Amino acid sequence: MQAKDSNPPDGGYGWVVVVSAFTVMGLTAAVLKTFGLFFVEIQQHFDELASTTSWITSVTIAIFHLGAPVASSLCVWYTHRAVVITGGLLAFSGMALGFLGLNMVWMYATTGFLQVVSNWCYLYWCFSGLGISFSWTPAISIVSHYFSKKRALANAIASAGECAFAFTFGPFFQWLISQYGWKGALLIIGGIQLNICVCGVLMRPLASSCLLEASNSETEIPPGNGGSGIDKDDESPITHKTFNWMLVRRPEFVLYAIFGILAAMSFFVPPLFLVPLSHSLGIDESWTASLLSILAMVDFAGRLLCGWYANLHVTKTVHLLTMTITLISTSLMLLPLANNYLSLAIFTGFYGFFFGTTVAVHITVLADVVGMPDFDSALGLFMLIRSTGGFLGPPLAGLIVDMAGDYRAGFYMAGATLVLSAGFLVSLDQLQQRKERGSQTNTKPEKSTLPYPSLHLLKLQNGRYREHDVVV
C-alpha cells in the first residue's frame, strides 16, 4: 500500500499546478525573449558597442542553462515549491539591482546572473538569469510529476505561457520604457516577477510513487503476524536525496542529449536571421515586425494542438517528436524560397507552428526515456548539455552566412542540422524497441513443474502448501 498521493492524480489540483507553471513560463522565458526592447536603450545610455551590450542577454542565457542542474539538484534535496519561491526572489533582486544601472559590469552581474536563478525554481541579470533558471526548471518538472496519462497535454499548456505572455509583453514593455525609462521599466518588471513566488506557493509537493515503493521494503511487517504489511509511518512524505549524475552513462539519455544539442543549434537561428532576411527582400519594417507576431501566435497554437493530440495516445511520443522535427526542417528548407512578404509570412507560420509542436512534446519524451524517478536529474543535465548547441548554433550560422553572403544560408544550415538530429531520435526509438522485446522475452512465464498441469499450489494459513485442482 502506498500513500494516497503517491500516484500522479492526472487532474484535480494538478491543473492548479499547470496554471501556476503557465504563469511562471510567462514571467521568466517571455521576459527573456522580449529583453531585446531594452537593448538600444542600454546601449545608448552607456555609449557602448552592440557587441558589448549583447553580453547582457548572453550572460542571462548562459546562466539559465548552467543553473538548470543546480535547480534540479535543489528540487531533489528540498521541494519544487521552495526552489521556485527562491527563484522569484532572485529574479526580482536582479531587476531591482539592475535599476541602479551603475555600469555595464554591474548590469552583467545583476540583470544577467539573478534572472537565471529565478528560472531555477524557472543570484541578478546574472542574479536575474539564475532566478529564471530556479523558476523555470522546477515549474516544468513538477507538472510532469502531477500527470502521467495527460502529461503531454499538461506540459503543452504550461509551456504555452511563454508565447501568451511574450505576445502581450512586447507592447507593454515598450510602453513602460516610454513612460518610466528603461530603469523604471526594469524595476516594475521585477515587481511583476514577484508573482513567481505566489505561483511557487501553489506548487504543493507530491510524493513520488517510486520513492514510496523503494521504502516499502523497510516498512513491511512480516506476514502472519496479524498486520497489514505496512507501517503507519509509510504515509509520511519521503524525500529523494540524490542527484543522478550517472544518467550520462545510459545510452538512451545520451542519444536524446545529442538530439538536444543539434536541435538547439538550429532553433536559435531562424529568429536571428528572419528580420535581416526580410530586409534583404525589401520588405517594409512595419511588415517585418508583424512576422514576429505571426511566429508567436502560431507557436502558441502548435503547442496546444500537439499537446491535445499527444494526450490521445494515438502515436508514440518519440514518433511524434521525430515527425515534428522532420516538418520543421522541411519548413526551414523552404523558407529561403520566399521572395515577398506573403510567401515569407506563410513559411514563417509553418516554422512557428511546428516549432510549437516540438516544444510541447520534447519534455514528455524526456520523461518517457529516463522514467519519473530520474526525471528531475535528467531535466537539469539535459538543459546543461543542450546549452552547448545554443552557444554554437548562432555563431556557426553567422559564419556560414558571411561566407555565402546570403542570409538564406543560415536557414539551410538550421534545416540540415535538424535532419541530423532526427536521425538520433530514430536510433533512440530502435534502442527502446530492442530493450522492450528483450524484457518481454525474459518475463515469459515458466512451464509448470507439477506432475499434472491442472494442479496448482495453494498456501494454507499454517504456512504449508497443498495441491488444488483448478477446473478450466
C-alpha positions as CSV (number, residue, x, y, z in Angstrom):
1,M,0.0,0.0,0.0
2,Q,1.2,3.5,-0.9
3,A,0.5,6.9,0.4
4,K,-2.7,8.3,-1.1
5,D,-0.8,10.9,-3.2
6,S,1.9,8.6,-4.4
7,N,0.4,8.2,-7.9
8,P,0.0,11.2,-10.3
9,P,-3.6,12.4,-10.0
10,D,-3.7,13.4,-13.7
11,G,-6.1,16.2,-12.9
12,G,-7.7,17.8,-9.8
13,Y,-5.2,20.0,-8.0
14,G,-2.7,19.2,-10.8
15,W,-4.5,21.8,-13.0
16,V,-3.7,24.5,-10.4
17,V,-0.1,23.5,-10.7
18,V,-0.3,23.7,-14.6
19,V,-1.8,27.2,-14.4
20,S,1.0,28.2,-11.9
21,A,3.6,26.8,-14.3
22,F,1.9,28.6,-17.2
23,T,2.4,31.9,-15.3
24,V,6.0,31.1,-14.4
25,M,6.8,30.4,-18.0
26,G,5.5,33.8,-18.9
27,L,7.3,35.6,-16.2
28,T,10.6,34.0,-17.0
29,A,11.1,32.8,-20.6
30,A,8.8,35.5,-22.1
31,V,10.6,38.3,-20.2
32,L,13.9,36.9,-21.5
33,K,12.6,36.7,-25.1
34,T,11.5,40.4,-25.1
35,F,14.6,41.8,-23.4
36,G,15.7,43.0,-26.9
37,L,13.4,46.0,-26.3
38,F,15.9,47.3,-23.7
39,F,18.9,46.6,-26.0
40,V,19.1,50.0,-27.7
41,E,18.2,52.0,-24.6
42,I,21.0,50.4,-22.5
43,Q,23.5,50.7,-25.4
44,Q,22.8,54.4,-25.8
45,H,22.8,55.1,-22.0
46,F,26.3,53.6,-21.6
47,D,27.5,54.5,-25.0
48,E,28.8,51.0,-25.7
49,L,29.1,48.9,-28.8
50,A,26.4,46.5,-29.8
51,S,28.7,43.5,-29.2
52,T,29.4,44.7,-25.6
53,T,25.7,45.3,-24.8
54,S,24.7,41.9,-26.2
55,W,26.7,40.2,-23.5
56,I,23.9,41.0,-21.0
57,T,21.5,38.7,-22.9
58,S,24.3,36.2,-23.5
59,V,25.1,36.0,-19.8
60,T,21.5,35.6,-18.9
61,I,21.0,32.7,-21.3
62,A,24.3,31.1,-20.2
63,I,23.4,31.2,-16.5
64,F,19.9,30.0,-17.3
65,H,21.2,26.8,-18.8
66,L,24.1,26.3,-16.5
67,G,21.9,26.8,-13.5
68,A,19.4,24.0,-14.5
69,P,21.4,21.2,-12.9
70,V,21.7,23.2,-9.7
71,A,18.0,23.9,-9.7
72,S,17.2,20.2,-10.3
73,S,19.6,19.1,-7.5
74,L,17.9,21.6,-5.1
75,C,14.5,20.2,-6.1
76,V,15.8,16.7,-5.2
77,W,17.1,17.8,-1.8
78,Y,14.2,20.2,-0.9
79,T,11.0,20.8,-2.8
80,H,10.0,22.3,-6.2
81,R,8.0,24.9,-4.2
82,A,11.0,26.1,-2.2
83,V,13.2,26.5,-5.3
84,V,10.5,28.4,-7.3
85,I,10.0,30.8,-4.5
86,T,13.7,31.3,-4.2
87,G,13.9,31.9,-8.0
88,G,11.2,34.5,-7.8
89,L,13.1,36.4,-5.1
90,L,16.3,36.2,-7.1
91,A,14.6,37.4,-10.3
92,F,13.1,40.5,-8.5
93,S,16.5,41.2,-6.9
94,G,18.2,41.1,-10.3
95,M,15.8,43.6,-11.8
96,A,15.8,45.8,-8.8
97,L,19.6,45.9,-8.7
98,G,19.7,46.4,-12.5
99,F,17.5,49.5,-11.8
100,L,20.6,51.2,-10.2
101,G,22.4,50.7,-13.6
102,L,25.8,51.8,-12.3
103,N,27.8,50.5,-15.3
104,M,27.9,47.6,-17.8
105,V,29.8,45.3,-15.4
106,W,27.1,45.9,-12.8
107,M,24.5,45.1,-15.4
108,Y,26.2,41.8,-16.2
109,A,26.4,40.8,-12.6
110,T,22.9,41.8,-11.6
111,T,20.5,41.5,-14.6
112,G,22.3,38.6,-16.2
113,F,23.1,36.5,-13.2
114,L,20.0,36.9,-11.0
115,Q,17.4,36.5,-13.7
116,V,18.7,33.0,-14.4
117,V,18.2,31.9,-10.8
118,S,14.5,32.8,-11.0
119,N,14.1,30.2,-13.7
120,W,15.8,27.7,-11.4
121,C,12.9,27.3,-9.5
122,Y,12.4,28.6,-13.5
123,L,21.7,35.4,-7.9
124,Y,20.8,39.4,-11.0
125,W,20.8,39.7,-14.9
126,C,23.3,37.1,-13.6
127,F,21.1,37.2,-10.5
128,S,18.1,37.5,-12.8
129,G,19.3,34.7,-15.1
130,L,19.8,32.4,-12.1
131,G,16.4,33.4,-10.8
132,I,14.8,32.5,-14.1
133,S,16.6,29.1,-14.1
134,F,15.4,28.4,-10.5
135,S,11.9,29.2,-11.5
136,W,11.6,27.6,-15.0
137,T,13.3,24.2,-14.2
138,P,11.2,23.1,-11.2
139,A,8.0,24.6,-12.6
140,I,8.2,22.4,-15.7
141,S,9.4,19.5,-13.7
142,I,6.6,19.4,-11.1
143,V,4.0,19.4,-13.9
144,S,5.4,16.0,-15.1
145,H,5.2,14.7,-11.6
146,Y,1.5,15.6,-11.3
147,F,0.5,14.0,-14.6
148,S,1.0,10.6,-16.3
149,K,-1.6,9.9,-18.9
150,K,-2.2,13.6,-19.6
151,R,1.4,14.6,-19.2
152,A,1.8,15.8,-22.8
153,L,-1.3,18.0,-22.6
154,A,-0.3,19.4,-19.3
155,N,3.3,20.2,-20.5
156,A,1.9,21.8,-23.6
157,I,-0.4,24.1,-21.7
158,A,2.3,25.1,-19.2
159,S,4.9,25.9,-22.0
160,A,2.3,27.9,-23.9
161,G,2.6,30.6,-21.2
162,E,5.8,31.7,-22.8
163,C,4.0,32.5,-26.1
164,A,0.9,34.1,-24.5
165,F,3.0,36.4,-22.3
166,A,5.5,37.2,-25.0
167,F,2.7,38.4,-27.3
168,T,1.5,40.9,-24.7
169,F,4.8,41.8,-23.1
170,G,6.2,43.4,-26.3
171,P,3.9,46.4,-26.5
172,F,3.5,46.5,-22.6
173,F,7.3,46.8,-22.1
174,Q,7.6,49.3,-24.8
175,W,5.0,51.4,-23.1
176,L,6.8,51.1,-19.8
177,I,10.1,52.3,-21.3
178,S,8.4,55.3,-22.9
179,Q,6.7,56.3,-19.6
180,Y,9.3,55.4,-17.0
181,G,12.5,55.0,-18.9
182,W,14.4,51.7,-19.1
183,K,15.5,51.8,-15.4
184,G,12.0,52.4,-14.2
185,A,10.7,49.6,-16.5
186,L,13.2,47.2,-15.1
187,L,12.0,47.9,-11.5
188,I,8.3,47.5,-12.4
189,I,9.0,44.2,-14.3
190,G,10.9,43.0,-11.3
191,G,7.9,43.7,-9.1
192,I,5.7,41.8,-11.6
193,Q,8.1,38.8,-11.3
194,L,7.5,38.6,-7.6
195,N,4.3,36.8,-8.7
196,I,6.6,33.8,-9.3
197,C,6.7,33.4,-5.5
198,V,2.9,33.2,-5.5
199,C,3.0,30.5,-8.2
200,G,5.6,28.7,-6.2
201,V,3.4,28.6,-3.1
202,L,0.7,26.9,-5.1
203,M,3.0,24.1,-6.2
204,R,2.1,21.7,-3.5
205,P,4.7,18.9,-3.1
206,L,3.5,15.5,-4.4
207,A,5.1,12.3,-3.0
208,S,6.7,10.1,-5.7
209,S,5.3,6.7,-6.1
210,C,8.7,5.3,-7.0
211,L,10.2,6.6,-3.8
212,L,7.4,5.2,-1.7
213,E,7.8,1.8,-3.4
214,A,11.5,1.9,-2.6
215,S,10.7,2.4,1.1
216,N,8.2,-0.4,1.3
217,S,10.9,-3.0,1.9
218,E,11.9,-1.1,5.1
219,T,8.4,-0.7,6.5
220,E,6.7,-4.1,5.7
221,I,5.5,-6.2,8.6
222,P,6.3,-9.9,8.2
223,P,3.2,-11.9,7.0
224,G,1.4,-14.0,9.6
225,N,1.8,-11.5,12.4
226,G,-1.7,-10.1,12.0
227,G,-0.5,-6.9,10.4
228,S,-1.5,-5.4,7.1
229,G,2.1,-5.5,5.9
230,I,2.7,-1.7,6.1
231,D,3.9,0.5,8.8
232,K,1.7,3.5,9.6
233,D,4.7,5.8,9.1
234,D,4.7,4.8,5.4
235,E,2.3,7.6,4.6
236,S,4.7,10.3,5.6
237,P,6.4,12.3,2.8
238,I,9.6,10.8,1.5
239,T,12.4,12.9,0.1
240,H,14.8,11.8,-2.6
241,K,18.3,12.8,-1.5
242,T,20.5,12.0,-4.6
243,F,21.1,13.7,-7.9
244,N,21.7,11.0,-10.5
245,W,24.8,12.1,-12.5
246,M,25.2,8.6,-13.8
247,L,22.4,9.3,-16.4
248,V,25.2,10.2,-18.8
249,R,26.2,6.5,-18.9
250,R,22.7,5.5,-20.1
251,P,22.7,5.1,-24.0
252,E,19.0,6.3,-24.2
253,F,19.8,9.5,-22.4
254,V,23.0,10.1,-24.4
255,L,21.1,9.7,-27.7
256,Y,18.4,12.1,-26.6
257,A,21.0,14.6,-25.3
258,I,22.8,14.6,-28.7
259,F,19.4,15.3,-30.3
260,G,19.0,18.2,-27.9
261,I,22.4,19.7,-28.8
262,L,21.7,19.5,-32.6
263,A,18.1,20.8,-32.2
264,A,19.4,23.8,-30.1
265,M,21.9,24.6,-32.8
266,S,19.0,25.1,-35.2
267,F,16.3,26.7,-33.0
268,F,18.1,29.9,-32.2
269,V,19.0,30.6,-35.9
270,P,15.6,31.4,-37.5
271,P,14.6,34.2,-35.1
272,L,18.1,35.7,-35.5
273,F,18.0,35.9,-39.3
274,L,14.3,36.3,-40.0
275,V,14.3,40.1,-39.8
276,P,17.5,40.6,-41.8
277,L,16.2,38.2,-44.5
278,S,13.0,40.2,-44.8
279,H,15.0,43.5,-45.1
280,S,17.1,41.9,-47.8
281,L,13.9,41.2,-49.7
282,G,13.0,44.9,-49.5
283,I,10.0,44.4,-47.1
284,D,9.0,47.4,-45.1
285,E,10.0,47.5,-41.4
286,S,6.4,47.7,-40.3
287,W,5.5,44.5,-42.1
288,T,8.7,42.9,-40.8
289,A,7.7,43.4,-37.2
290,S,4.4,41.5,-37.9
291,L,6.4,38.4,-38.8
292,L,7.4,38.1,-35.1
293,S,3.7,38.4,-34.0
294,I,2.8,35.7,-36.5
295,L,5.6,33.5,-35.1
296,A,4.3,33.9,-31.5
297,M,0.6,33.2,-32.4
298,V,1.2,30.0,-34.5
299,D,3.7,28.8,-31.9
300,F,1.0,29.1,-29.2
301,A,-1.5,27.2,-31.4
302,G,1.1,24.5,-32.2
303,R,1.8,23.8,-28.5
304,L,-1.8,23.4,-27.6
305,L,-2.8,21.3,-30.6
306,C,0.2,18.9,-30.3
307,G,-0.4,18.5,-26.5
308,W,-4.1,17.6,-27.2
309,Y,-3.1,15.1,-29.9
310,A,-0.4,13.5,-27.8
311,N,-2.9,13.2,-25.0
312,L,-4.9,10.9,-27.2
313,H,-2.0,8.4,-27.2
314,V,-2.6,7.5,-30.8
315,T,1.1,8.0,-31.6
316,K,4.1,7.2,-29.5
317,T,5.6,10.4,-28.2
318,V,9.1,9.8,-29.7
319,H,7.5,9.1,-33.1
320,L,5.5,12.3,-32.8
321,L,8.6,14.3,-31.9
322,T,10.5,12.7,-34.9
323,M,7.7,13.8,-37.2
324,T,7.6,17.4,-35.9
325,I,11.4,17.7,-36.2
326,T,11.2,16.5,-39.8
327,L,8.4,19.0,-40.6
328,I,10.4,21.9,-39.0
329,S,13.5,21.0,-41.1
330,T,11.3,20.9,-44.2
331,S,9.8,24.3,-43.5
332,L,13.3,25.8,-42.8
333,M,14.5,24.5,-46.2
334,L,11.5,26.0,-47.9
335,L,11.5,29.4,-46.1
336,P,14.5,30.8,-48.1
337,L,12.5,30.3,-51.3
338,A,10.2,33.2,-50.3
339,N,10.5,36.3,-52.4
340,N,7.8,38.6,-51.0
341,Y,6.0,39.3,-47.7
342,L,3.1,36.9,-48.3
343,S,5.3,33.8,-49.0
344,L,7.7,34.7,-46.2
345,A,4.7,35.0,-43.8
346,I,3.4,31.6,-44.8
347,F,6.7,29.8,-44.4
348,T,7.3,31.6,-41.1
349,G,3.9,30.4,-40.0
350,F,4.7,26.8,-40.8
351,Y,8.0,27.0,-39.0
352,G,6.4,28.6,-35.9
353,F,3.6,26.0,-35.7
354,F,5.9,23.0,-36.0
355,F,8.3,24.6,-33.5
356,G,5.5,24.9,-31.0
357,T,4.6,21.2,-31.5
358,T,8.2,20.2,-30.8
359,V,8.4,22.3,-27.6
360,A,5.1,20.9,-26.4
361,V,6.2,17.2,-26.5
362,H,10.0,17.1,-26.0
363,I,9.9,17.3,-22.2
364,T,7.3,14.4,-22.2
365,V,9.7,12.4,-24.4
366,L,12.5,13.0,-21.9
367,A,10.3,11.7,-19.0
368,D,9.5,8.6,-21.1
369,V,13.2,8.0,-21.8
370,V,14.5,8.2,-18.2
371,G,11.4,7.5,-16.1
372,M,10.0,9.7,-13.4
373,P,12.4,8.6,-10.6
374,D,15.3,10.2,-12.5
375,F,13.3,13.0,-14.3
376,D,14.5,15.9,-12.1
377,S,18.1,14.9,-12.6
378,A,17.6,14.3,-16.3
379,L,16.0,17.7,-16.9
380,G,18.9,19.5,-15.3
381,L,21.5,17.5,-17.2
382,F,19.6,17.8,-20.5
383,M,19.4,21.6,-20.1
384,L,23.1,21.8,-19.3
385,I,24.2,19.6,-22.3
386,R,21.7,21.3,-24.7
387,S,23.2,24.7,-23.9
388,T,26.3,23.8,-26.0
389,G,24.1,23.7,-29.1
390,G,22.6,27.1,-28.3
391,F,26.1,28.6,-27.9
392,L,27.5,27.0,-31.1
393,G,24.5,27.4,-33.4
394,P,24.2,31.2,-34.0
395,P,28.0,31.8,-34.4
396,L,28.2,28.9,-36.8
397,A,25.2,30.1,-38.8
398,G,26.7,33.6,-38.8
399,L,30.0,32.3,-40.2
400,I,28.2,30.4,-43.0
401,V,26.1,33.5,-43.8
402,D,29.3,35.6,-44.0
403,M,31.0,33.0,-46.3
404,A,27.9,32.7,-48.6
405,G,27.0,36.4,-48.5
406,D,23.3,35.4,-48.2
407,Y,21.0,35.1,-45.1
408,R,19.3,32.1,-46.8
409,A,22.4,30.0,-46.0
410,G,21.7,30.2,-42.3
411,F,18.2,28.6,-42.8
412,Y,19.7,25.8,-44.9
413,M,22.2,25.1,-42.2
414,A,19.5,25.0,-39.5
415,G,17.3,22.7,-41.6
416,A,20.2,20.3,-42.3
417,T,21.1,20.1,-38.6
418,L,17.6,19.3,-37.7
419,V,17.5,16.4,-40.2
420,L,20.7,15.1,-38.5
421,S,19.0,15.4,-35.0
422,A,16.0,13.4,-36.3
423,G,18.4,10.5,-37.0
424,F,19.3,10.3,-33.3
425,L,15.6,10.1,-32.4
426,V,15.2,7.2,-34.8
427,S,18.2,5.4,-33.2
428,L,16.7,6.1,-29.7
429,D,13.4,4.5,-30.8
430,Q,15.1,1.4,-32.2
431,L,17.1,1.0,-29.0
432,Q,14.0,1.3,-26.9
433,Q,12.2,-1.3,-29.0
434,R,15.1,-3.8,-28.7
435,K,15.0,-3.4,-25.0
436,E,11.2,-3.9,-24.9
437,R,11.5,-7.1,-26.9
438,G,14.2,-8.3,-24.7
439,S,12.3,-7.6,-21.5
440,Q,9.2,-9.4,-22.9
441,T,11.3,-12.5,-23.7
442,N,12.8,-12.6,-20.2
443,T,9.4,-12.2,-18.5
444,K,7.6,-15.1,-20.2
445,P,6.0,-17.5,-17.6
446,E,8.0,-20.7,-17.0
447,K,6.4,-24.1,-17.6
448,S,4.8,-25.8,-14.6
449,T,6.9,-28.4,-12.9
450,L,3.9,-30.1,-11.3
451,P,3.1,-33.7,-12.4
452,Y,-0.3,-32.6,-13.6
453,P,-0.8,-29.3,-15.4
454,S,-4.2,-28.7,-13.8
455,L,-2.8,-28.8,-10.3
456,H,-1.7,-25.6,-8.5
457,L,-0.1,-25.0,-5.1
458,L,-2.2,-23.1,-2.6
459,K,-0.7,-21.7,0.6
460,L,-2.6,-22.6,3.8
461,Q,-2.8,-20.4,6.9
462,N,-0.4,-22.7,8.8
463,G,2.3,-22.0,6.2
464,R,2.1,-25.3,4.4
465,Y,1.1,-25.9,0.8
466,R,-1.3,-28.3,-0.8
467,E,-2.2,-29.1,-4.4
468,H,-5.5,-27.8,-5.6
469,D,-7.3,-28.9,-8.8
470,V,-8.5,-25.9,-10.9
471,V,-11.2,-26.6,-13.4
472,V,-10.6,-24.8,-16.6
